[in-house]
Amino acid sequence: MQVFHGIQSVRGKLKNPAITIGNFDGVHKGHQALFQKVSQWAQKLGGQSAVVTFDPHPIQVLSPENAPRFITCHRLKMELIAACGIDATIVIPFDHIFARMSAREFVEIILVENIGAKAIVVGHDYRFGNSREGDIDFLRRLGSEYGFEVQTVSGIRIDDKMVSSTAIRQMIAGGQIMEANNLLGRLFEVSGEVITGQKRGITLGFPTANIRMPAMASPPTGVYAIEAEVEGKTYGGAANLGYNPTFGNTELSLEAHLFDFNGDLYGKTISIRFIDRLREEIRFSGPAELAAQIGRDVAEAKKILAEREVSDS
């Protein structure tokens, strides 16, 4: 996938582009449906599929106090868009100057002059431009004027739930990991650097990788069945997200015990993918009781992983 940073960098470089526009936090199943339509239309036009997105997210600029914890960091979002088969992504730096651009200016300068869009696929409630003044009817009128077509895609529902980034964030925050994963179409994941911890896991018989948690959407504290990606290889595991109340810790940490892994992880960045929540975080009477519970957690996580392998095969 080609990546263009800044709108000027793309001018004249895409052939008959079919595009979609948005923030695409999470790159969930609704976004994937949009991308599929864009790819189909690009093929029909004999052109290229393209995604227009923004960095930072507009709400971080316009109303930072109301900015949510995002599901995906920018790096992961780009990887997921590429995995959907999109030919190019145009990343527009969002600032207060860009926010003042009128809807007509957005179409004329961004979509027509620089991208040369031939087809635009957006959600049914898409709005754009200063104060969100532009709507679908306005976009279609300018399409007739400048020679591009507009298609809208309705939101999709799964198990009677509307797929949206907001709904997925709420599910993650509520510990409904399997439900969130169902709407994402993949496992919710966080990536972080492995840092030196208290090394209590080794003494308990379950060595852990301690992850520096990024400022993203986070599940509630508790114990989870997980997958971990380490240098391109995937390992099953169990992880505790919390404060280790048995030892009186005060800082939030993610401690992952990886099955069948031997090696040094310190200083490496690994990805932790959450499969299901096993239990709440509990304060134990001491290390022995904690170690016994970890053993049960590991057995339960292995059972969940084995069942998942069967269902995927």
HELIX and SHEET records of a PDB file:
HELIX    1   1 ILE A    7  VAL A   10  5                                   4    
HELIX    2   2 LYS A   29  LEU A   45  1                                  17    
HELIX    3   3 PRO A   58  LEU A   62  1                                   5    
HELIX    4   4 PRO A   64  ASN A   66  5                                   3    
HELIX    5   5 HIS A   74  ALA A   83  1                                  10    
HELIX    6   6 HIS A   96  ALA A   99  1                                   4    
HELIX    7   7 ALA A  103  GLU A  105  1                                   3    
HELIX    8   8 PHE A  106  ILE A  115  3                                  10    
HELIX    9   9 ASN A  130  ARG A  132  5                                   3    
HELIX   10  10 ILE A  136  TYR A  146  1                                  11    
HELIX   11  11 SER A  165  ALA A  173  1                                   9    
HELIX   12  12 ILE A  177  LEU A  184  1                                   8    
HELIX   13  13 ARG A  200  LEU A  204  1                                   5    
HELIX   14  14 PRO A  245  PHE A  247  5                                   3    
HELIX   15  15 PRO A  287  ASP A  312  1                                  26    
SHEET    1   A 6 GLN A   2  HIS A   5  0                                        
SHEET    2   A 6 ALA A  88  PRO A  93  1                                        
SHEET    3   A 6 SER A  49  ASP A  55  1                                        
SHEET    4   A 6 ALA A  18  ILE A  21  1                                        
SHEET    5   A 6 ALA A 119  GLY A 123  1                                        
SHEET    6   A 6 GLU A 149  VAL A 153  1                                        
SHEET    1   B 2 ARG A 157  ILE A 158  0                                        
SHEET    2   B 2 LYS A 161  MET A 162 -1                                        
SHEET    1   C 7 PHE A 188  ILE A 195  0                                        
SHEET    2   C 7 ALA A 209  ILE A 211 -1                                        
SHEET    3   C 7 SER A 253  LEU A 258 -1                                        
SHEET    4   C 7 LYS A 233  GLY A 242 -1                                        
SHEET    5   C 7 GLY A 222  VAL A 230 -1                                        
SHEET    6   C 7 THR A 269  ARG A 279 -1                                        
SHEET    7   C 7 PHE A 188  ILE A 195 -1                                        
END                                                                             
